[in-house]
Amino acid sequence: MLIDPLVITLPALDFDHDASSIVDIIQGRRPENDVYPTPEWLAKAALRAAIKPYNLTIRRRVLDVGAGSGAWGSALRSLGFSTFTLDGIDIRQLPRPDAYNFWAHADYLTTSWVPGPYDYIIGNPPFQQAEKIIRKSFEKLTPSGELHFLLRLNFLGGQARALGLFKQFPPHKITIIPK
């Protein structure tokens, strides 16, 4: 396994798109299941920053956690990666997007469906469940596998996370993607 296989990508805040969402969160209103869909352009930017192109030119297994409408899978395929197997899982009852080989409607944290091991686990996990998802994802990685998650900047803050998650799994790379 890599010494530090956790990669965190942080988008710069797009106030035109995210300001109302932030106000909703501050006022205690959140979408069901903490769903904030990732635009495909942002998934592409995150993947370009995180995954070396040659790493997906050979047969690999990839899992998209909280796959939703399939933006991450579409982004991977549009970047020219076609020789890998892509599994998707989402808690909502959504149809399988074309980019995915396998699809499950399940809660990632409680399902036994996720077979693993995976070379890459990618996605934009719900903020309130992100640490639990990261911890479970480490159990599903190959020995040289990597996690690539898009997270809010404030995920890096907090003493409990610094002394817990990041002490156990220090981030290998942190990237901020400009608007």
Backbone as JSON Lines, residues from 0, in Angstrom:
{"i":0,"aa":"M","n":[0.85,-1.18,0.0],"ca":[0.0,0.0,0.0],"c":[0.89,1.24,0.0]}
{"i":1,"aa":"L","n":[0.47,2.27,-0.67],"ca":[1.17,3.54,-0.61],"c":[1.22,4.0,0.83]}
{"i":2,"aa":"I","n":[2.2,4.8,1.17],"ca":[2.31,5.28,2.55],"c":[1.09,6.09,2.93]}
{"i":3,"aa":"D","n":[0.67,6.99,2.08],"ca":[-0.47,7.86,2.36],"c":[-1.42,7.87,1.17]}
{"i":4,"aa":"P","n":[-2.32,6.9,1.06],"ca":[-3.12,6.81,-0.16],"c":[-4.35,7.7,-0.22]}
{"i":5,"aa":"L","n":[-4.56,8.58,0.74],"ca":[-5.73,9.45,0.72],"c":[-5.42,10.72,-0.05]}
{"i":6,"aa":"V","n":[-6.2,11.0,-1.08],"ca":[-6.06,12.23,-1.86],"c":[-7.34,13.02,-1.7]}
{"i":7,"aa":"I","n":[-7.21,14.27,-1.29],"ca":[-8.37,15.13,-1.09],"c":[-8.3,16.27,-2.09]}
{"i":8,"aa":"T","n":[-9.36,16.48,-2.83],"ca":[-9.44,17.58,-3.78],"c":[-10.52,18.53,-3.27]}
{"i":9,"aa":"L","n":[-10.18,19.81,-3.21],"ca":[-11.07,20.82,-2.65],"c":[-11.42,21.84,-3.71]}
{"i":10,"aa":"P","n":[-12.7,21.96,-4.06],"ca":[-13.08,22.96,-5.06],"c":[-13.11,24.35,-4.43]}
{"i":11,"aa":"A","n":[-12.67,25.34,-5.18],"ca":[-12.86,26.71,-4.73],"c":[-14.35,26.99,-4.77]}
{"i":12,"aa":"L","n":[-14.85,27.73,-3.82],"ca":[-16.29,27.97,-3.7],"c":[-16.81,28.8,-4.87]}
{"i":13,"aa":"D","n":[-17.85,28.33,-5.5],"ca":[-18.52,29.04,-6.58],"c":[-19.75,29.71,-5.97]}
{"i":14,"aa":"F","n":[-19.65,31.0,-5.65],"ca":[-20.73,31.66,-4.94],"c":[-22.02,31.73,-5.74]}
{"i":15,"aa":"D","n":[-21.92,31.77,-7.07],"ca":[-23.14,31.77,-7.88],"c":[-23.93,30.48,-7.7]}
{"i":16,"aa":"H","n":[-23.23,29.39,-7.47],"ca":[-23.88,28.09,-7.37],"c":[-24.08,27.64,-5.94]}
{"i":17,"aa":"D","n":[-23.17,27.98,-5.03],"ca":[-23.16,27.38,-3.71],"c":[-23.64,28.28,-2.58]}
{"i":18,"aa":"A","n":[-23.79,29.57,-2.8],"ca":[-24.14,30.47,-1.7],"c":[-25.47,30.11,-1.05]}
{"i":19,"aa":"S","n":[-26.47,29.81,-1.84],"ca":[-27.77,29.47,-1.26],"c":[-27.69,28.15,-0.49]}
{"i":20,"aa":"S","n":[-26.88,27.22,-0.98],"ca":[-26.7,25.96,-0.27],"c":[-26.06,26.19,1.08]}
{"i":21,"aa":"I","n":[-25.09,27.09,1.15],"ca":[-24.42,27.38,2.41],"c":[-25.39,28.02,3.39]}
{"i":22,"aa":"V","n":[-26.21,28.93,2.93],"ca":[-27.22,29.56,3.79],"c":[-28.17,28.48,4.32]}
{"i":23,"aa":"D","n":[-28.6,27.56,3.45],"ca":[-29.48,26.47,3.89],"c":[-28.81,25.64,4.98]}
{"i":24,"aa":"I","n":[-27.54,25.33,4.82],"ca":[-26.83,24.52,5.82],"c":[-26.74,25.27,7.14]}
{"i":25,"aa":"I","n":[-26.37,26.55,7.07],"ca":[-26.27,27.36,8.29],"c":[-27.6,27.4,9.01]}
{"i":26,"aa":"Q","n":[-28.69,27.46,8.28],"ca":[-30.02,27.53,8.87],"c":[-30.59,26.15,9.18]}
{"i":27,"aa":"G","n":[-29.76,25.11,9.06],"ca":[-30.18,23.76,9.44],"c":[-30.98,23.02,8.39]}
{"i":28,"aa":"R","n":[-31.03,23.54,7.17],"ca":[-31.75,22.85,6.09],"c":[-30.72,22.19,5.17]}
{"i":29,"aa":"R","n":[-30.85,20.89,4.97],"ca":[-29.95,20.15,4.09],"c":[-30.78,19.27,3.17]}
{"i":30,"aa":"P","n":[-30.31,19.03,1.96],"ca":[-31.04,18.11,1.08],"c":[-31.06,16.7,1.68]}
{"i":31,"aa":"E","n":[-32.07,15.92,1.3],"ca":[-32.15,14.54,1.76],"c":[-30.88,13.8,1.39]}
{"i":32,"aa":"N","n":[-30.35,13.02,2.3],"ca":[-29.11,12.26,2.15],"c":[-27.89,13.14,1.9]}
{"i":33,"aa":"D","n":[-28.0,14.44,2.19],"ca":[-26.87,15.37,2.05],"c":[-26.34,15.36,0.62]}
{"i":34,"aa":"V","n":[-27.24,15.35,-0.36],"ca":[-26.88,15.25,-1.78],"c":[-26.61,16.63,-2.38]}
{"i":35,"aa":"Y","n":[-25.39,16.8,-2.85],"ca":[-24.99,17.99,-3.6],"c":[-24.28,17.46,-4.85]}
{"i":36,"aa":"P","n":[-24.98,17.34,-5.98],"ca":[-24.39,16.71,-7.17],"c":[-23.12,17.41,-7.65]}
{"i":37,"aa":"T","n":[-22.18,16.6,-8.12],"ca":[-20.93,17.11,-8.67],"c":[-21.11,17.38,-10.15]}
{"i":38,"aa":"P","n":[-20.86,18.6,-10.61],"ca":[-20.89,18.85,-12.06],"c":[-19.77,18.05,-12.74]}
{"i":39,"aa":"E","n":[-20.02,17.6,-13.96],"ca":[-19.01,16.78,-14.64],"c":[-17.7,17.54,-14.84]}
{"i":40,"aa":"W","n":[-17.76,18.86,-15.09],"ca":[-16.51,19.62,-15.28],"c":[-15.66,19.57,-14.02]}
{"i":41,"aa":"L","n":[-16.29,19.59,-12.85],"ca":[-15.53,19.55,-11.6],"c":[-14.96,18.15,-11.36]}
{"i":42,"aa":"A","n":[-15.73,17.11,-11.69],"ca":[-15.21,15.75,-11.58],"c":[-14.0,15.57,-12.49]}
{"i":43,"aa":"K","n":[-14.07,16.1,-13.72],"ca":[-12.93,16.01,-14.64],"c":[-11.71,16.72,-14.07]}
{"i":44,"aa":"A","n":[-11.92,17.93,-13.56],"ca":[-10.8,18.69,-13.0],"c":[-10.17,17.95,-11.82]}
{"i":45,"aa":"A","n":[-11.0,17.39,-10.97],"ca":[-10.5,16.64,-9.82],"c":[-9.72,15.41,-10.26]}
{"i":46,"aa":"L","n":[-10.23,14.7,-11.24],"ca":[-9.56,13.49,-11.71],"c":[-8.24,13.83,-12.4]}
{"i":47,"aa":"R","n":[-8.23,14.89,-13.18],"ca":[-6.97,15.31,-13.83],"c":[-5.91,15.64,-12.79]}
{"i":48,"aa":"A","n":[-6.33,16.28,-11.7],"ca":[-5.39,16.68,-10.66],"c":[-4.91,15.49,-9.83]}
{"i":49,"aa":"A","n":[-5.72,14.44,-9.75],"ca":[-5.43,13.38,-8.79],"c":[-4.86,12.1,-9.39]}
{"i":50,"aa":"I","n":[-5.33,11.7,-10.56],"ca":[-4.97,10.39,-11.1],"c":[-4.03,10.56,-12.28]}
{"i":51,"aa":"K","n":[-2.9,9.9,-12.21],"ca":[-1.96,9.93,-13.33],"c":[-2.57,9.14,-14.5]}
{"i":52,"aa":"P","n":[-2.54,9.69,-15.71],"ca":[-3.19,9.04,-16.85],"c":[-2.76,7.6,-17.08]}
{"i":53,"aa":"Y","n":[-1.47,7.29,-16.91],"ca":[-1.02,5.93,-17.17],"c":[-1.6,4.93,-16.17]}
{"i":54,"aa":"N","n":[-2.05,5.39,-15.02],"ca":[-2.57,4.47,-14.01],"c":[-3.9,3.83,-14.4]}
{"i":55,"aa":"L","n":[-4.61,4.41,-15.34],"ca":[-5.89,3.82,-15.76],"c":[-5.83,3.27,-17.18]}
{"i":56,"aa":"T","n":[-4.64,3.16,-17.74],"ca":[-4.54,2.58,-19.08],"c":[-4.41,1.07,-19.01]}
{"i":57,"aa":"I","n":[-4.11,0.54,-17.84],"ca":[-4.1,-0.91,-17.67],"c":[-5.36,-1.31,-16.91]}
{"i":58,"aa":"R","n":[-5.65,-2.57,-16.87],"ca":[-6.88,-3.06,-16.24],"c":[-6.89,-2.7,-14.76]}
{"i":59,"aa":"R","n":[-7.86,-1.93,-14.35],"ca":[-8.01,-1.5,-12.96],"c":[-9.47,-1.59,-12.57]}
{"i":60,"aa":"R","n":[-9.72,-1.62,-11.27],"ca":[-11.09,-1.6,-10.74],"c":[-11.29,-0.28,-10.01]}
{"i":61,"aa":"V","n":[-12.38,0.39,-10.34],"ca":[-12.69,1.7,-9.77],"c":[-14.09,1.63,-9.17]}
{"i":62,"aa":"L","n":[-14.26,2.23,-7.98],"ca":[-15.57,2.34,-7.34],"c":[-15.9,3.8,-7.16]}
{"i":63,"aa":"D","n":[-17.09,4.18,-7.57],"ca":[-17.61,5.54,-7.38],"c":[-18.67,5.46,-6.27]}
{"i":64,"aa":"V","n":[-18.33,6.04,-5.12],"ca":[-19.23,6.03,-3.96],"c":[-20.17,7.22,-4.05]}
{"i":65,"aa":"G","n":[-21.47,6.99,-3.92],"ca":[-22.44,8.06,-4.07],"c":[-22.48,8.54,-5.51]}
{"i":66,"aa":"A","n":[-22.54,7.59,-6.42],"ca":[-22.34,7.85,-7.85],"c":[-23.4,8.75,-8.48]}
{"i":67,"aa":"G","n":[-24.58,8.81,-7.9],"ca":[-25.61,9.72,-8.38],"c":[-25.92,9.58,-9.85]}
{"i":68,"aa":"S","n":[-25.83,10.68,-10.58],"ca":[-26.15,10.68,-12.01],"c":[-24.99,10.19,-12.86]}
{"i":69,"aa":"G","n":[-23.85,9.89,-12.24],"ca":[-22.73,9.32,-12.98],"c":[-21.71,10.32,-13.49]}
{"i":70,"aa":"A","n":[-21.63,11.5,-12.91],"ca":[-20.69,12.53,-13.39],"c":[-19.24,12.04,-13.33]}
{"i":71,"aa":"W","n":[-18.88,11.34,-12.27],"ca":[-17.5,10.86,-12.14],"c":[-17.18,9.8,-13.19]}
{"i":72,"aa":"G","n":[-18.09,8.88,-13.4],"ca":[-17.87,7.86,-14.42],"c":[-17.8,8.45,-15.82]}
{"i":73,"aa":"S","n":[-18.7,9.38,-16.11],"ca":[-18.68,10.05,-17.42],"c":[-17.38,10.83,-17.6]}
{"i":74,"aa":"A","n":[-16.91,11.46,-16.52],"ca":[-15.66,12.22,-16.59],"c":[-14.49,11.28,-16.88]}
{"i":75,"aa":"L","n":[-14.43,10.15,-16.2],"ca":[-13.35,9.19,-16.45],"c":[-13.36,8.71,-17.9]}
{"i":76,"aa":"R","n":[-14.53,8.33,-18.38],"ca":[-14.63,7.82,-19.75],"c":[-14.28,8.92,-20.76]}
{"i":77,"aa":"S","n":[-14.72,10.15,-20.51],"ca":[-14.44,11.24,-21.45],"c":[-12.96,11.62,-21.47]}
{"i":78,"aa":"L","n":[-12.24,11.28,-20.41],"ca":[-10.8,11.54,-20.38],"c":[-10.02,10.44,-21.12]}
{"i":79,"aa":"G","n":[-10.76,9.49,-21.69],"ca":[-10.12,8.48,-22.51],"c":[-9.81,7.17,-21.81]}
{"i":80,"aa":"F","n":[-10.19,7.03,-20.57],"ca":[-9.95,5.79,-19.85],"c":[-11.06,4.8,-20.16]}
{"i":81,"aa":"S","n":[-10.7,3.66,-20.72],"ca":[-11.74,2.71,-21.1],"c":[-11.44,1.28,-20.7]}
{"i":82,"aa":"T","n":[-10.24,1.01,-20.22],"ca":[-9.86,-0.37,-19.93],"c":[-10.08,-0.77,-18.48]}
{"i":83,"aa":"F","n":[-10.76,0.05,-17.72],"ca":[-11.0,-0.28,-16.32],"c":[-12.45,-0.67,-16.11]}
{"i":84,"aa":"T","n":[-12.7,-1.37,-15.01],"ca":[-14.06,-1.72,-14.61],"c":[-14.53,-0.68,-13.62]}
{"i":85,"aa":"L","n":[-15.7,-0.1,-13.86],"ca":[-16.23,0.95,-13.0],"c":[-17.52,0.49,-12.35]}
{"i":86,"aa":"D","n":[-17.49,0.42,-11.02],"ca":[-18.68,0.1,-10.23],"c":[-19.2,1.38,-9.61]}
{"i":87,"aa":"G","n":[-20.51,1.48,-9.5],"ca":[-21.12,2.64,-8.86],"c":[-22.1,2.21,-7.79]}
{"i":88,"aa":"I","n":[-22.2,3.0,-6.74],"ca":[-23.17,2.73,-5.68],"c":[-23.79,4.05,-5.25]}
{"i":89,"aa":"D","n":[-25.11,4.04,-5.08],"ca":[-25.8,5.23,-4.62],"c":[-26.99,4.8,-3.76]}
{"i":90,"aa":"I","n":[-27.25,5.54,-2.72],"ca":[-28.34,5.23,-1.81],"c":[-29.71,5.46,-2.44]}
{"i":91,"aa":"R","n":[-29.73,6.32,-3.46],"ca":[-31.0,6.64,-4.13],"c":[-31.28,5.65,-5.25]}
{"i":92,"aa":"Q","n":[-32.55,5.51,-5.58],"ca":[-32.96,4.62,-6.66],"c":[-32.82,5.36,-8.0]}
{"i":93,"aa":"L","n":[-31.63,5.28,-8.56],"ca":[-31.34,5.94,-9.83],"c":[-30.95,4.89,-10.86]}
{"i":94,"aa":"P","n":[-31.22,5.17,-12.13],"ca":[-30.81,4.21,-13.16],"c":[-29.29,4.19,-13.32]}
{"i":95,"aa":"R","n":[-28.77,3.04,-13.77],"ca":[-27.33,2.92,-13.98],"c":[-26.92,3.77,-15.18]}
{"i":96,"aa":"P","n":[-26.01,4.73,-14.96],"ca":[-25.5,5.51,-16.1],"c":[-24.65,4.62,-17.02]}
{"i":97,"aa":"D","n":[-24.6,4.97,-18.28],"ca":[-23.91,4.16,-19.28],"c":[-22.44,3.92,-18.98]}
{"i":98,"aa":"A","n":[-21.77,4.83,-18.31],"ca":[-20.33,4.7,-18.07],"c":[-19.97,3.57,-17.11]}
{"i":99,"aa":"Y","n":[-20.96,3.04,-16.39],"ca":[-20.69,2.08,-15.32],"c":[-20.9,0.63,-15.77]}
{"i":100,"aa":"N","n":[-20.01,-0.25,-15.32],"ca":[-20.15,-1.68,-15.6],"c":[-21.12,-2.34,-14.64]}
{"i":101,"aa":"F","n":[-21.05,-1.96,-13.37],"ca":[-21.92,-2.52,-12.34],"c":[-22.5,-1.38,-11.52]}
{"i":102,"aa":"W","n":[-23.7,-1.59,-10.96],"ca":[-24.41,-0.53,-10.25],"c":[-25.19,-1.13,-9.1]}
{"i":103,"aa":"A","n":[-25.19,-0.47,-7.96],"ca":[-25.97,-0.94,-6.82],"c":[-26.75,0.22,-6.21]}
{"i":104,"aa":"H","n":[-27.98,-0.08,-5.84],"ca":[-28.8,0.85,-5.06],"c":[-28.68,0.4,-3.61]}
{"i":105,"aa":"A","n":[-27.82,1.06,-2.85],"ca":[-27.59,0.62,-1.47],"c":[-26.89,1.71,-0.69]}
{"i":106,"aa":"D","n":[-26.93,1.59,0.62],"ca":[-26.19,2.46,1.53],"c":[-24.78,1.9,1.64]}
{"i":107,"aa":"Y","n":[-23.81,2.61,1.14],"ca":[-22.42,2.14,1.11],"c":[-21.92,1.73,2.49]}
{"i":108,"aa":"L","n":[-22.37,2.44,3.52],"ca":[-21.86,2.17,4.86],"c":[-22.42,0.89,5.48]}
{"i":109,"aa":"T","n":[-23.54,0.4,4.98],"ca":[-24.15,-0.78,5.6],"c":[-24.28,-1.99,4.68]}
{"i":110,"aa":"T","n":[-24.07,-1.82,3.39],"ca":[-24.27,-2.92,2.45],"c":[-23.1,-3.9,2.46]}
{"i":111,"aa":"S","n":[-23.39,-5.14,2.13],"ca":[-22.33,-6.12,1.96],"c":[-22.04,-6.33,0.47]}
{"i":112,"aa":"W","n":[-22.74,-5.58,-0.4],"ca":[-22.58,-5.75,-1.85],"c":[-21.19,-5.39,-2.33]}
{"i":113,"aa":"V","n":[-20.59,-4.35,-1.8],"ca":[-19.33,-3.82,-2.33],"c":[-18.24,-4.88,-2.18]}
{"i":114,"aa":"P","n":[-17.84,-5.5,-3.3],"ca":[-16.93,-6.63,-3.2],"c":[-15.47,-6.24,-2.92]}
{"i":115,"aa":"G","n":[-14.95,-5.27,-3.66],"ca":[-13.54,-4.94,-3.52],"c":[-12.69,-6.14,-3.91]}
{"i":116,"aa":"P","n":[-11.4,-6.02,-3.88],"ca":[-10.73,-4.75,-3.62],"c":[-10.71,-3.88,-4.88]}
{"i":117,"aa":"Y","n":[-10.53,-2.59,-4.66],"ca":[-10.51,-1.61,-5.75],"c":[-9.15,-0.92,-5.8]}
{"i":118,"aa":"D","n":[-8.75,-0.56,-7.02],"ca":[-7.51,0.2,-7.2],"c":[-7.73,1.67,-6.9]}
{"i":119,"aa":"Y","n":[-8.93,2.15,-7.23],"ca":[-9.3,3.54,-6.94],"c":[-10.72,3.58,-6.41]}
{"i":120,"aa":"I","n":[-10.94,4.39,-5.4],"ca":[-12.28,4.7,-4.94],"c":[-12.41,6.21,-5.03]}
{"i":121,"aa":"I","n":[-13.42,6.66,-5.76],"ca":[-13.56,8.07,-6.08],"c":[-14.94,8.57,-5.66]}
{"i":122,"aa":"G","n":[-15.09,9.89,-5.62],"ca":[-16.42,10.45,-5.42],"c":[-16.43,11.72,-4.62]}
{"i":123,"aa":"N","n":[-17.65,12.16,-4.36],"ca":[-17.94,13.36,-3.6],"c":[-18.88,12.94,-2.48]}
{"i":124,"aa":"P","n":[-18.33,12.4,-1.39],"ca":[-19.2,11.85,-0.35],"c":[-19.98,12.92,0.39]}
{"i":125,"aa":"P","n":[-21.16,12.56,0.9],"ca":[-21.92,13.51,1.73],"c":[-21.05,13.96,2.9]}
{"i":126,"aa":"F","n":[-20.99,15.26,3.13],"ca":[-20.08,15.8,4.14],"c":[-20.29,15.16,5.51]}
{"i":127,"aa":"Q","n":[-21.54,14.97,5.9],"ca":[-21.81,14.43,7.23],"c":[-21.37,12.98,7.37]}
{"i":128,"aa":"Q","n":[-21.19,12.27,6.27],"ca":[-20.77,10.87,6.3],"c":[-19.35,10.66,5.76]}
{"i":129,"aa":"A","n":[-18.67,11.74,5.39],"ca":[-17.39,11.62,4.69],"c":[-16.35,10.82,5.46]}
{"i":130,"aa":"E","n":[-16.19,11.09,6.75],"ca":[-15.17,10.35,7.49],"c":[-15.49,8.86,7.56]}
{"i":131,"aa":"K","n":[-16.74,8.51,7.79],"ca":[-17.13,7.09,7.83],"c":[-16.9,6.44,6.47]}
{"i":132,"aa":"I","n":[-17.23,7.16,5.4],"ca":[-17.03,6.63,4.04],"c":[-15.55,6.43,3.75]}
{"i":133,"aa":"I","n":[-14.73,7.39,4.16],"ca":[-13.28,7.26,3.96],"c":[-12.76,6.04,4.7]}
{"i":134,"aa":"R","n":[-13.15,5.88,5.95],"ca":[-12.68,4.74,6.74],"c":[-13.11,3.41,6.11]}
{"i":135,"aa":"K","n":[-14.36,3.31,5.69],"ca":[-14.82,2.06,5.06],"c":[-14.08,1.82,3.74]}
{"i":136,"aa":"S","n":[-13.81,2.89,3.01],"ca":[-13.14,2.76,1.72],"c":[-11.73,2.19,1.86]}
{"i":137,"aa":"F","n":[-11.04,2.51,2.93],"ca":[-9.71,1.93,3.13],"c":[-9.77,0.41,3.23]}
{"i":138,"aa":"E","n":[-10.87,-0.12,3.73],"ca":[-11.05,-1.58,3.83],"c":[-11.25,-2.22,2.45]}
{"i":139,"aa":"K","n":[-11.64,-1.43,1.47],"ca":[-11.98,-1.96,0.14],"c":[-10.88,-1.73,-0.9]}
{"i":140,"aa":"L","n":[-9.74,-1.19,-0.49],"ca":[-8.65,-0.89,-1.42],"c":[-7.71,-2.08,-1.61]}
{"i":141,"aa":"T","n":[-7.1,-2.15,-2.81],"ca":[-5.99,-3.08,-3.03],"c":[-4.81,-2.56,-2.22]}
{"i":142,"aa":"P","n":[-3.76,-3.36,-2.05],"ca":[-2.59,-2.89,-1.29],"c":[-1.97,-1.6,-1.83]}
{"i":143,"aa":"S","n":[-2.08,-1.36,-3.14],"ca":[-1.52,-0.12,-3.72],"c":[-2.62,0.86,-4.11]}
{"i":144,"aa":"G","n":[-3.84,0.65,-3.6],"ca":[-4.98,1.47,-3.99],"c":[-4.95,2.88,-3.44]}
{"i":145,"aa":"E","n":[-5.79,3.72,-4.02],"ca":[-5.88,5.13,-3.62],"c":[-7.33,5.57,-3.54]}
{"i":146,"aa":"L","n":[-7.59,6.47,-2.6],"ca":[-8.88,7.14,-2.47],"c":[-8.74,8.53,-3.05]}
{"i":147,"aa":"H","n":[-9.72,8.94,-3.86],"ca":[-9.74,10.28,-4.43],"c":[-11.12,10.86,-4.17]}
{"i":148,"aa":"F","n":[-11.21,11.74,-3.16],"ca":[-12.5,12.3,-2.79],"c":[-12.5,13.82,-2.9]}
{"i":149,"aa":"L","n":[-13.61,14.33,-3.38],"ca":[-13.85,15.76,-3.46],"c":[-14.55,16.16,-2.16]}
{"i":150,"aa":"L","n":[-13.95,17.06,-1.4],"ca":[-14.49,17.44,-0.1],"c":[-14.43,18.95,0.08]}
{"i":151,"aa":"R","n":[-15.27,19.45,0.97],"ca":[-15.23,20.87,1.3],"c":[-13.95,21.19,2.05]}
{"i":152,"aa":"L","n":[-13.47,22.42,1.89],"ca":[-12.23,22.85,2.52],"c":[-12.26,22.66,4.03]}
{"i":153,"aa":"N","n":[-13.4,22.92,4.66],"ca":[-13.44,22.8,6.12],"c":[-13.37,21.36,6.61]}
{"i":154,"aa":"F","n":[-13.34,20.38,5.7],"ca":[-13.12,19.0,6.11],"c":[-11.73,18.84,6.73]}
{"i":155,"aa":"L","n":[-10.8,19.69,6.33],"ca":[-9.44,19.6,6.86],"c":[-9.33,20.13,8.29]}
{"i":156,"aa":"G","n":[-10.33,20.89,8.73],"ca":[-10.28,21.49,10.07],"c":[-10.78,20.54,11.14]}
{"i":157,"aa":"G","n":[-10.5,20.9,12.35],"ca":[-11.02,20.16,13.49],"c":[-9.96,19.3,14.16]}
{"i":158,"aa":"Q","n":[-9.86,19.45,15.44],"ca":[-8.87,18.72,16.23],"c":[-9.17,17.21,16.24]}
{"i":159,"aa":"A","n":[-10.44,16.84,16.35],"ca":[-10.78,15.42,16.39],"c":[-10.34,14.71,15.11]}
{"i":160,"aa":"R","n":[-10.56,15.33,13.96],"ca":[-10.17,14.7,12.7],"c":[-8.64,14.68,12.57]}
{"i":161,"aa":"A","n":[-7.99,15.74,13.04],"ca":[-6.53,15.8,12.97],"c":[-5.9,14.7,13.83]}
{"i":162,"aa":"L","n":[-6.46,14.46,14.99],"ca":[-5.91,13.45,15.9],"c":[-6.43,12.05,15.61]}
{"i":163,"aa":"G","n":[-7.48,11.95,14.8],"ca":[-8.07,10.65,14.48],"c":[-7.77,10.22,13.06]}
{"i":164,"aa":"L","n":[-8.67,10.6,12.15],"ca":[-8.58,10.17,10.76],"c":[-7.24,10.53,10.12]}
{"i":165,"aa":"F","n":[-6.81,11.79,10.24],"ca":[-5.6,12.22,9.54],"c":[-4.33,11.72,10.2]}
{"i":166,"aa":"K","n":[-4.41,11.36,11.46],"ca":[-3.25,10.73,12.1],"c":[-3.12,9.29,11.61]}
{"i":167,"aa":"Q","n":[-4.26,8.6,11.49],"ca":[-4.26,7.23,11.01],"c":[-4.02,7.15,9.51]}
{"i":168,"aa":"F","n":[-4.63,8.05,8.74],"ca":[-4.53,8.06,7.29],"c":[-4.17,9.48,6.83]}
{"i":169,"aa":"P","n":[-2.91,9.89,6.94],"ca":[-2.55,11.25,6.52],"c":[-2.79,11.44,5.02]}
{"i":170,"aa":"P","n":[-3.37,12.56,4.62],"ca":[-3.58,12.79,3.19],"c":[-2.25,12.78,2.43]}
{"i":171,"aa":"H","n":[-2.25,12.09,1.31],"ca":[-1.07,12.01,0.45],"c":[-0.93,13.29,-0.38]}
{"i":172,"aa":"K","n":[-2.07,13.82,-0.8],"ca":[-2.07,15.0,-1.66],"c":[-3.36,15.76,-1.41]}
{"i":173,"aa":"I","n":[-3.25,17.06,-1.34],"ca":[-4.42,17.93,-1.22],"c":[-4.34,18.93,-2.36]}
{"i":174,"aa":"T","n":[-5.39,19.02,-3.15],"ca":[-5.41,19.9,-4.3],"c":[-6.63,20.82,-4.19]}
{"i":175,"aa":"I","n":[-6.44,22.1,-4.46],"ca":[-7.55,23.03,-4.52],"c":[-7.76,23.36,-5.99]}
{"i":176,"aa":"I","n":[-8.98,23.14,-6.46],"ca":[-9.32,23.38,-7.85],"c":[-9.95,24.76,-7.97]}
{"i":177,"aa":"P","n":[-9.33,25.67,-8.73],"ca":[-9.93,27.0,-8.87],"c":[-11.19,26.97,-9.71]}
{"i":178,"aa":"K","n":[-12.01,27.98,-9.5],"ca":[-13.27,28.1,-10.24],"c":[-13.0,28.29,-11.7]}
